[in-house]
Amino acid sequence: MQRTLSRGRLSGFVSGLGAASADAVYGAIAGFGITTISALLLDYRTGIRIGGGLLLLYLGVRSFRAEPVETAVSTSDVQGLASDCGSTFLLTITNPVTILAFVGIFTGLGVGVSGEYADAAVLVTGVFLGSALWWFVLSAGVSLFRDRFTPPVLRRVNQFAGVVIGGFGLVALWSVW
């Protein structure tokens, strides 16, 4: 939402594609029953939680302290859009809860254990498309109200987002103990 407000709908949507791509990676790991990678991720979940928690805390503090951007970055800035997508991908891929959720859901559905890779491929494609559609709708909806957000309101949005992101970082770190 922050990127949609500060940089426009395309930036918000491309950021969401980064999250959708990370969801698809985890969906593929769980859906195709790639037990070696799943086991490796589960073996290192403490390190992933610590790293992800610290990253979230850093991003939360940075977001909380960020001054609102008053002018939109050009939507044709390919390097900026790639950065938006990549940073959201990294943020999502470092969330250990995501892989655990996908493994649990897909195991409950019996995906990856039956050897039906076509079913797993359809499910992973659905995860990506569903997530991408969600981000498209969210960024389009937020962009409709973009003009109503004054710098003081955007500052509060940044602060709220910082507290929420930092809170998730603390939860990730707390879950280690």
C-alpha positions in Angstrom: 0.0 0.0 0.0 2.8 2.4 0.8 4.4 2.0 -2.6 1.0 2.5 -4.3 0.5 5.7 -2.4 4.0 7.1 -2.9 4.8 5.7 -6.4 1.6 4.8 -8.1 -0.5 1.8 -8.9 2.1 0.0 -11.1 4.7 0.2 -8.4 2.3 -1.3 -5.9 1.2 -4.1 -8.2 4.8 -5.0 -9.2 5.7 -5.1 -5.5 2.8 -7.5 -5.0 4.2 -9.6 -7.9 7.3 -10.1 -5.8 5.2 -11.4 -2.9 3.2 -13.6 -5.3 6.4 -15.0 -6.8 7.7 -15.9 -3.3 4.4 -17.5 -2.5 4.7 -19.5 -5.8 8.2 -20.7 -4.8 7.0 -21.9 -1.5 3.9 -23.4 -3.1 6.1 -25.3 -5.5 8.4 -26.6 -2.7 5.4 -27.8 -0.8 3.2 -28.8 -3.7 5.8 -30.9 -5.6 6.8 -32.6 -2.4 10.4 -31.5 -2.7 11.1 -33.0 0.6 14.9 -32.2 0.6 14.3 -28.5 0.3 11.4 -28.6 2.7 13.4 -30.5 5.2 16.4 -28.1 4.7 14.1 -25.1 5.3 12.6 -26.7 8.4 16.1 -27.6 9.7 17.2 -24.0 9.4 13.9 -22.4 10.5 15.5 -20.9 13.6 18.1 -19.1 11.6 15.5 -18.1 9.0 13.3 -16.8 11.8 16.1 -14.8 13.4 17.2 -13.4 10.0 13.7 -12.7 8.9 12.8 -11.2 12.3 15.8 -8.9 12.2 15.0 -7.8 8.6 11.5 -7.1 9.6 12.6 -5.0 12.6 15.0 -3.1 10.4 12.2 -2.4 7.8 9.8 -1.5 10.5 12.1 1.1 12.0 12.9 2.4 8.5 9.2 2.7 7.6 8.3 4.3 10.9 11.0 7.0 10.4 10.3 7.5 6.7 9.1 10.8 5.5 6.3 10.6 3.0 7.2 10.9 -0.7 5.2 13.7 -2.2 5.9 13.1 -5.9 5.4 9.8 -7.7 8.3 8.0 -9.2 7.9 7.5 -12.9 6.1 4.2 -13.6 8.5 3.6 -16.6 11.5 3.4 -14.2 12.3 -0.3 -14.9 15.1 -0.3 -12.3 12.8 1.1 -9.6 10.1 -1.4 -10.5 12.6 -4.3 -10.4 13.7 -3.1 -7.0 10.1 -2.9 -5.8 9.5 -6.5 -6.9 12.8 -7.9 -5.6 12.6 -6.3 -2.2 9.0 -7.6 -1.6 10.1 -11.0 -2.9 12.9 -11.0 -0.3 10.6 -9.8 2.5 8.1 -12.6 1.7 10.6 -15.4 1.1 12.3 -14.7 4.5 9.0 -15.3 6.3 9.3 -18.9 7.7 5.6 -19.0 8.5 4.8 -19.0 4.8 6.6 -22.3 4.1 5.1 -23.9 7.1 1.6 -22.7 6.0 2.1 -24.1 2.5 3.4 -27.4 3.7 0.5 -27.8 6.1 -2.2 -26.8 3.7 -0.8 -28.8 0.8 -0.2 -31.8 3.0 -3.8 -31.6 4.2 -5.0 -31.5 0.6 -2.8 -34.5 -0.2 -0.7 -32.5 -2.8 2.8 -33.7 -3.4 2.4 -37.1 -1.8 0.3 -38.7 -4.6 2.9 -38.1 -7.4 0.4 -36.1 -9.4 2.6 -33.3 -10.5 -0.1 -31.9 -12.8 -2.3 -31.3 -9.8 0.6 -29.7 -8.0 1.4 -27.4 -11.0 -2.3 -26.3 -11.2 -2.3 -25.6 -7.5 1.0 -23.6 -7.6 -0.3 -21.6 -10.6 -3.5 -20.9 -8.7 -1.5 -19.7 -5.7 0.5 -17.3 -7.9 -2.5 -16.0 -9.9 -4.6 -15.6 -6.8 -1.9 -13.7 -5.0 -1.3 -11.5 -8.1 -5.0 -10.8 -8.5 -5.2 -9.8 -4.8 -2.3 -7.4 -5.3 -3.8 -6.0 -8.5 -7.1 -5.3 -6.7 -5.4 -3.9 -3.6 -3.1 -1.5 -5.6 -5.9 -0.4 -7.9 -8.2 0.3 -4.9 -5.6 2.2 -3.0 -4.7 4.3 -6.0 -8.3 5.4 -6.3 -7.9 7.2 -2.9 -4.3 8.3 -3.4 -5.1 12.0 -3.8 -6.8 12.1 -0.5 -3.7 11.2 1.4 -1.9 14.3 2.6 1.7 14.3 3.8 0.6 14.2 7.5 -1.7 11.2 6.8 1.0 9.5 4.8 3.4 10.0 7.8 0.8 8.3 10.0 0.5 5.5 7.5 4.3 5.0 7.5 4.3 5.0 11.3 1.5 2.5 11.5 3.1 0.3 8.9 6.4 0.5 10.8 4.8 -0.6 14.0 3.0 -3.5 12.3 6.1 -4.7 10.4 8.3 -4.3 13.5 5.7 -6.2 15.5 5.9 -9.1 13.0 9.7 -9.0 13.4 9.3 -9.3 17.2 6.9 -12.2 16.8 9.4 -14.0 14.5 12.2 -13.4 17.0 10.0 -14.4 20.0 9.0 -17.6 18.3 12.6 -18.8 18.4 12.5 -19.1 22.1 
